[in-house]
Amino acid sequence: MLRPFLFALPFAALAASGAEAETVFVGDSLVLSTTTTCGTSIAAGETARLTYRPAGAKLGNGGDSYLAYVANRSSFTMTIAGAVFGSGQNYAGQNVSSYLGVATIVGGVVGWQQSPAKIGPDTETIELTATLANYLTIKGCTVTIRSNLIQVK
């Protein structure tokens, strides 16, 4: 019953940005690894839907980047103001759990491998492997995810 709510959350965040003709990528993601600090909140092998809206005026997206991880048990959105996602960036994260608990945290992008490296309006697909710290608003929880994304037109 909560799944439609959790799925709609990242799109509500995107709509609030006010941009027109945005470039957005959506696809499946696989959790490759987690640290023990994550506990049972997330585990290697889990899958989720990933929505990525990179910053860039040429993409129609303005200056902020958004990344949303939507799974069965929770939804986690990350925002980097004024920059694109990449290694060494900090993000503002918000988690909505299956119990409708809401939490926020500042986290870091520990690793970011994206192919193609540069995204343009004609980019159709992105292969992404990201390592993210303080994931799901759990201090010390670091995960690595892999995603194959396609542009939503």
Secondary structure as a PSIPRED ss2 file (coil, helix, strand):
# PSIPRED VFORMAT (PSIPRED V4.0)

   1 M C   1.000  0.000  0.000
   2 L C   1.000  0.000  0.000
   3 R H   0.000  1.000  0.000
   4 P H   0.000  1.000  0.000
   5 F H   0.000  1.000  0.000
   6 L H   0.000  1.000  0.000
   7 F H   0.000  1.000  0.000
   8 A H   0.000  1.000  0.000
   9 L H   0.000  1.000  0.000
  10 P H   0.000  1.000  0.000
  11 F H   0.000  1.000  0.000
  12 A H   0.000  1.000  0.000
  13 A H   0.000  1.000  0.000
  14 L H   0.000  1.000  0.000
  15 A H   0.000  1.000  0.000
  16 A C   1.000  0.000  0.000
  17 S C   1.000  0.000  0.000
  18 G C   1.000  0.000  0.000
  19 A C   1.000  0.000  0.000
  20 E C   1.000  0.000  0.000
  21 A C   1.000  0.000  0.000
  22 E C   1.000  0.000  0.000
  23 T C   1.000  0.000  0.000
  24 V E   0.000  0.000  1.000
  25 F E   0.000  0.000  1.000
  26 V E   0.000  0.000  1.000
  27 G E   0.000  0.000  1.000
  28 D E   0.000  0.000  1.000
  29 S E   0.000  0.000  1.000
  30 L E   0.000  0.000  1.000
  31 V E   0.000  0.000  1.000
  32 L E   0.000  0.000  1.000
  33 S E   0.000  0.000  1.000
  34 T E   0.000  0.000  1.000
  35 T C   1.000  0.000  0.000
  36 T H   0.000  1.000  0.000
  37 T H   0.000  1.000  0.000
  38 C H   0.000  1.000  0.000
  39 G C   1.000  0.000  0.000
  40 T C   1.000  0.000  0.000
  41 S C   1.000  0.000  0.000
  42 I C   1.000  0.000  0.000
  43 A C   1.000  0.000  0.000
  44 A C   1.000  0.000  0.000
  45 G C   1.000  0.000  0.000
  46 E C   1.000  0.000  0.000
  47 T E   0.000  0.000  1.000
  48 A E   0.000  0.000  1.000
  49 R E   0.000  0.000  1.000
  50 L E   0.000  0.000  1.000
  51 T E   0.000  0.000  1.000
  52 Y E   0.000  0.000  1.000
  53 R E   0.000  0.000  1.000
  54 P C   1.000  0.000  0.000
  55 A C   1.000  0.000  0.000
  56 G C   1.000  0.000  0.000
  57 A H   0.000  1.000  0.000
  58 K H   0.000  1.000  0.000
  59 L H   0.000  1.000  0.000
  60 G C   1.000  0.000  0.000
  61 N C   1.000  0.000  0.000
  62 G C   1.000  0.000  0.000
  63 G C   1.000  0.000  0.000
  64 D C   1.000  0.000  0.000
  65 S E   0.000  0.000  1.000
  66 Y E   0.000  0.000  1.000
  67 L E   0.000  0.000  1.000
  68 A E   0.000  0.000  1.000
  69 Y E   0.000  0.000  1.000
  70 V E   0.000  0.000  1.000
  71 A C   1.000  0.000  0.000
  72 N C   1.000  0.000  0.000
  73 R C   1.000  0.000  0.000
  74 S E   0.000  0.000  1.000
  75 S E   0.000  0.000  1.000
  76 F E   0.000  0.000  1.000
  77 T E   0.000  0.000  1.000
  78 M E   0.000  0.000  1.000
  79 T E   0.000  0.000  1.000
  80 I E   0.000  0.000  1.000
  81 A C   1.000  0.000  0.000
  82 G C   1.000  0.000  0.000
  83 A C   1.000  0.000  0.000
  84 V C   1.000  0.000  0.000
  85 F C   1.000  0.000  0.000
  86 G C   1.000  0.000  0.000
  87 S C   1.000  0.000  0.000
  88 G C   1.000  0.000  0.000
  89 Q C   1.000  0.000  0.000
  90 N E   0.000  0.000  1.000
  91 Y E   0.000  0.000  1.000
  92 A E   0.000  0.000  1.000
  93 G E   0.000  0.000  1.000
  94 Q E   0.000  0.000  1.000
  95 N E   0.000  0.000  1.000
  96 V E   0.000  0.000  1.000
  97 S E   0.000  0.000  1.000
  98 S C   1.000  0.000  0.000
  99 Y C   1.000  0.000  0.000
 100 L C   1.000  0.000  0.000
 101 G C   1.000  0.000  0.000
 102 V E   0.000  0.000  1.000
 103 A E   0.000  0.000  1.000
 104 T E   0.000  0.000  1.000
 105 I E   0.000  0.000  1.000
 106 V E   0.000  0.000  1.000
 107 G E   0.000  0.000  1.000
 108 G E   0.000  0.000  1.000
 109 V E   0.000  0.000  1.000
 110 V E   0.000  0.000  1.000
 111 G E   0.000  0.000  1.000
 112 W E   0.000  0.000  1.000
 113 Q E   0.000  0.000  1.000
 114 Q E   0.000  0.000  1.000
 115 S E   0.000  0.000  1.000
 116 P C   1.000  0.000  0.000
 117 A C   1.000  0.000  0.000
 118 K C   1.000  0.000  0.000
 119 I C   1.000  0.000  0.000
 120 G C   1.000  0.000  0.000
 121 P C   1.000  0.000  0.000
 122 D C   1.000  0.000  0.000
 123 T C   1.000  0.000  0.000
 124 E C   1.000  0.000  0.000
 125 T E   0.000  0.000  1.000
 126 I E   0.000  0.000  1.000
 127 E E   0.000  0.000  1.000
 128 L E   0.000  0.000  1.000
 129 T E   0.000  0.000  1.000
 130 A E   0.000  0.000  1.000
 131 T E   0.000  0.000  1.000
 132 L E   0.000  0.000  1.000
 133 A E   0.000  0.000  1.000
 134 N C   1.000  0.000  0.000
 135 Y H   0.000  1.000  0.000
 136 L H   0.000  1.000  0.000
 137 T H   0.000  1.000  0.000
 138 I C   1.000  0.000  0.000
 139 K C   1.000  0.000  0.000
 140 G C   1.000  0.000  0.000
 141 C C   1.000  0.000  0.000
 142 T E   0.000  0.000  1.000
 143 V E   0.000  0.000  1.000
 144 T E   0.000  0.000  1.000
 145 I E   0.000  0.000  1.000
 146 R E   0.000  0.000  1.000
 147 S E   0.000  0.000  1.000
 148 N E   0.000  0.000  1.000
 149 L E   0.000  0.000  1.000
 150 I E   0.000  0.000  1.000
 151 Q E   0.000  0.000  1.000
 152 V E   0.000  0.000  1.000
 153 K C   1.000  0.000  0.000
